Amino acid sequence: MKIHMVAHTDSAASEAARFIAGQARAAVKDHGSFVMAVSGGHTPWLMLRGLAREDLPWNAVNVVQVDERIAPAGDVHRNLTHLQESLLEHAPLPREQIHPMPVESSDLEAACAQYAQTLQMIAGSPPLLDLVHLGLGPDGHTASLVPGDPVRNVKDVDVALTGLYQGRRRMTLTYPILNRSRQILWLVTGEERAGMLGRLVARDLSIPAGGVRNDHAMVIADRAAASRLGDNLQAEVA
């Protein structure tokens, strides 16, 4: 795991955008496409707006969701709503190359299987994502892998449903597909996450985020989130 600290939230978003752009250009040069999975949150929307300004081979880019709330189309709490506003309205990415989780389905179990098939169509079988962007909750959750939820034990499918969390069920990518990915990008900001970031770096398996592989992982954190990590923030972390 590599850790890069920047001064502020905006700087973290900009640095993450540049990192993704570099990964995208390298992936397209290597194997002709770039498939990334993105999470929700305020700082990621800033990141995506920064990414939209990058010079990328957008026709070779596909974007999938890490997780999504079970909510109607256009709901302000849907990650997709903000994803479209942040990326589609600012980048020449073809609309059909953003792949929403089908959370409006009347059969959510079947919808999970459907999304897994979508991932296979664009990223191979089993799906191999080029980059997964993850956030880190103050309770140690990432994606919608939350403390105490049985979804953390799922090992045989790539997409699954959670129980209620903060009032809603979620659809989420599971550990198997996260841990197959070529690159993990953690974007962590805010003092309220400083304790959990330390536990993530130590790969504390008692928190959900600790179950994500830490090789091929980059953490971009603002100074507040990284405040408990010590001084050597550019070094390789075992």
C-alpha positions as CSV (number, residue, x, y, z in Angstrom):
1,M,0.0,0.0,0.0
2,K,1.3,3.5,-0.9
3,I,0.1,6.5,0.9
4,H,0.1,10.1,-0.4
5,M,-0.9,13.0,1.8
6,V,-2.1,16.3,0.5
7,A,-3.1,19.5,2.3
8,H,-6.8,19.7,1.7
9,T,-9.9,17.9,0.5
10,D,-9.9,19.7,-2.9
11,S,-6.2,18.8,-3.3
12,A,-7.0,15.1,-2.5
13,A,-9.8,15.1,-5.2
14,S,-7.5,16.7,-7.8
15,E,-4.6,14.2,-7.0
16,A,-7.0,11.3,-7.2
17,A,-8.3,12.5,-10.6
18,R,-4.7,12.7,-11.9
19,F,-4.0,9.2,-10.6
20,I,-7.0,7.7,-12.3
21,A,-6.2,9.5,-15.5
22,G,-2.7,8.0,-15.5
23,Q,-4.1,4.5,-14.8
24,A,-6.6,4.9,-17.6
25,R,-4.1,5.9,-20.2
26,A,-1.8,3.0,-19.2
27,A,-4.6,0.5,-19.3
28,V,-5.8,1.6,-22.7
29,K,-2.3,1.4,-24.0
30,D,-1.8,-2.0,-22.5
31,H,-5.1,-3.8,-23.3
32,G,-7.3,-1.4,-25.1
33,S,-9.8,-0.4,-22.4
34,F,-10.2,0.9,-18.9
35,V,-12.9,-0.2,-16.5
36,M,-13.3,1.6,-13.2
37,A,-15.7,1.2,-10.4
38,V,-16.6,4.4,-8.4
39,S,-18.1,4.9,-4.9
40,G,-20.2,7.8,-3.7
41,G,-19.5,10.8,-1.5
42,H,-18.8,14.5,-1.8
43,T,-15.1,14.3,-2.4
44,P,-15.4,11.7,-5.1
45,W,-17.8,14.0,-7.0
46,L,-15.0,16.6,-7.0
47,M,-12.6,13.9,-8.1
48,L,-14.8,13.0,-11.1
49,R,-15.2,16.6,-12.1
50,G,-11.4,16.9,-12.1
51,L,-11.2,13.6,-14.1
52,A,-13.6,15.1,-16.7
53,R,-11.0,17.8,-17.4
54,E,-8.3,15.2,-18.2
55,D,-7.3,14.2,-21.7
56,L,-8.5,10.6,-21.8
57,P,-9.5,8.1,-24.5
58,W,-13.0,8.4,-23.3
59,N,-14.4,6.0,-25.9
60,A,-12.4,3.2,-24.2
61,V,-13.6,4.0,-20.7
62,N,-16.4,2.2,-18.9
63,V,-17.6,3.2,-15.4
64,V,-19.4,0.9,-13.1
65,Q,-20.7,1.4,-9.6
66,V,-19.2,0.1,-6.4
67,D,-22.5,0.3,-4.5
68,E,-25.9,2.0,-4.7
69,R,-28.8,2.7,-2.4
70,I,-32.1,1.0,-3.2
71,A,-34.0,4.2,-4.2
72,P,-35.9,5.6,-7.1
73,A,-34.3,7.1,-10.2
74,G,-33.2,10.6,-9.6
75,D,-33.3,10.3,-5.9
76,V,-30.8,12.8,-4.3
77,H,-29.4,9.9,-2.2
78,R,-28.5,7.8,-5.3
79,N,-24.8,7.6,-6.2
80,L,-25.8,7.5,-9.8
81,T,-27.5,10.9,-9.7
82,H,-24.3,12.5,-8.6
83,L,-22.1,10.4,-10.9
84,Q,-24.0,11.5,-13.9
85,E,-23.9,15.1,-12.8
86,S,-20.2,15.0,-12.1
87,L,-19.0,13.1,-15.1
88,L,-21.5,12.9,-17.9
89,E,-22.2,16.7,-17.9
90,H,-18.5,17.5,-18.0
91,A,-16.7,14.8,-20.0
92,P,-17.2,13.3,-23.5
93,L,-18.0,9.9,-22.0
94,P,-20.7,8.1,-24.0
95,R,-23.7,7.7,-21.7
96,E,-24.0,4.0,-22.4
97,Q,-20.5,3.5,-20.9
98,I,-21.8,4.3,-17.5
99,H,-23.4,1.2,-16.1
100,P,-25.9,1.8,-13.3
101,M,-26.7,-0.8,-10.7
102,P,-30.3,-1.9,-11.4
103,V,-31.6,-1.0,-8.0
104,E,-35.1,-0.1,-9.3
105,S,-35.8,-3.7,-10.1
106,S,-38.7,-5.5,-8.5
107,D,-36.5,-8.6,-8.1
108,L,-33.3,-7.3,-6.4
109,E,-31.7,-10.7,-6.1
110,A,-32.1,-11.2,-9.9
111,A,-30.8,-7.7,-10.4
112,C,-27.6,-8.5,-8.6
113,A,-27.1,-11.4,-11.0
114,Q,-27.9,-9.2,-13.9
115,Y,-25.3,-6.6,-12.8
116,A,-22.7,-9.4,-12.4
117,Q,-23.4,-10.4,-16.0
118,T,-22.9,-6.8,-17.1
119,L,-19.5,-6.7,-15.4
120,Q,-18.6,-9.9,-17.2
121,M,-19.5,-8.4,-20.5
122,I,-17.3,-5.4,-20.1
123,A,-14.5,-6.8,-17.8
124,G,-14.2,-10.5,-18.6
125,S,-15.1,-13.7,-16.8
126,P,-14.4,-13.4,-14.0
127,P,-14.5,-9.6,-14.2
128,L,-11.2,-7.9,-13.7
129,L,-11.6,-4.2,-13.0
130,D,-8.7,-1.9,-13.8
131,L,-9.4,0.4,-10.9
132,V,-11.7,0.4,-7.9
133,H,-12.2,3.7,-6.1
134,L,-13.2,3.2,-2.5
135,G,-14.1,5.5,0.4
136,L,-13.7,4.8,4.1
137,G,-16.5,5.4,6.6
138,P,-16.0,6.6,10.2
139,D,-17.3,3.1,11.2
140,G,-14.7,1.4,9.0
141,H,-17.1,0.4,6.2
142,T,-16.2,0.6,2.5
143,A,-18.4,0.1,-0.5
144,S,-21.6,-1.1,1.3
145,L,-19.7,-3.7,3.3
146,V,-20.7,-2.5,6.7
147,P,-20.1,-3.7,10.3
148,G,-22.3,-6.7,11.3
149,D,-23.8,-7.3,7.8
150,P,-23.7,-10.9,6.5
151,V,-22.7,-9.4,3.0
152,R,-19.2,-9.4,4.4
153,N,-19.2,-13.2,4.3
154,V,-20.2,-13.4,0.6
155,K,-17.5,-15.3,-1.3
156,D,-19.3,-16.8,-4.3
157,V,-20.8,-13.8,-6.1
158,D,-19.5,-10.4,-7.2
159,V,-22.6,-8.4,-6.5
160,A,-24.9,-8.8,-3.4
161,L,-27.5,-7.0,-1.3
162,T,-27.0,-5.7,2.2
163,G,-29.5,-5.4,5.0
164,L,-30.7,-2.0,6.2
165,Y,-27.9,0.6,6.7
166,Q,-28.8,4.2,7.6
167,G,-32.4,3.5,6.6
168,R,-31.8,1.8,3.2
169,R,-30.7,-1.5,1.8
170,R,-27.8,-1.3,-0.7
171,M,-26.5,-3.2,-3.7
172,T,-22.7,-3.6,-3.5
173,L,-19.7,-5.2,-5.0
174,T,-18.3,-7.9,-2.7
175,Y,-14.8,-8.7,-1.6
176,P,-14.1,-11.3,-4.4
177,I,-14.3,-8.7,-7.2
178,L,-12.7,-6.0,-5.2
179,N,-9.7,-8.2,-4.4
180,R,-9.3,-9.3,-8.0
181,S,-9.0,-5.7,-9.3
182,R,-5.7,-4.4,-10.7
183,Q,-5.7,-1.3,-8.6
184,I,-7.4,0.0,-5.5
185,L,-7.6,3.7,-4.9
186,W,-8.6,4.9,-1.4
187,L,-9.7,8.5,-1.2
188,V,-9.9,9.5,2.5
189,T,-10.6,12.9,3.8
190,G,-11.6,14.4,7.1
191,E,-10.4,14.1,10.7
192,E,-13.3,11.8,11.6
193,R,-11.7,9.1,9.5
194,A,-8.2,9.4,10.9
195,G,-8.6,6.6,13.4
196,M,-10.0,4.2,10.8
197,L,-7.4,5.1,8.3
198,G,-4.7,4.0,10.7
199,R,-6.6,0.7,11.1
200,L,-6.9,0.3,7.3
201,V,-3.1,0.8,6.9
202,A,-2.5,-1.8,9.6
203,R,-5.0,-4.1,7.8
204,D,-7.2,-4.5,10.8
205,L,-9.5,-7.3,9.7
206,S,-12.1,-6.4,12.3
207,I,-13.2,-3.5,10.2
208,P,-14.9,-4.1,6.8
209,A,-12.2,-2.0,5.0
210,G,-9.5,-4.3,6.3
211,G,-10.8,-7.1,4.2
212,V,-9.7,-5.4,1.0
213,R,-6.3,-6.4,-0.4
214,N,-3.5,-3.9,0.3
215,D,-1.0,-4.7,-2.4
216,H,-1.7,-2.6,-5.5
217,A,-3.4,-0.1,-3.3
218,M,-2.9,3.7,-3.3
219,V,-4.3,5.9,-0.4
220,I,-4.7,9.6,-1.1
221,A,-5.6,11.4,2.1
222,D,-5.8,15.0,3.2
223,R,-3.8,16.1,6.2
224,A,-6.7,15.8,8.6
225,A,-7.4,12.1,7.7
226,A,-3.7,11.3,7.7
227,S,-3.0,13.0,11.0
228,R,-2.3,9.8,13.0
229,L,-0.2,8.0,10.4
230,G,3.2,9.6,11.3
231,D,5.6,11.3,8.9
232,N,6.7,8.8,6.3
233,L,3.6,9.0,4.1
234,Q,5.2,8.4,0.7
235,A,6.7,5.0,1.8
236,E,5.6,1.5,0.9
237,V,3.5,0.2,3.8
238,A,3.7,-3.6,4.4
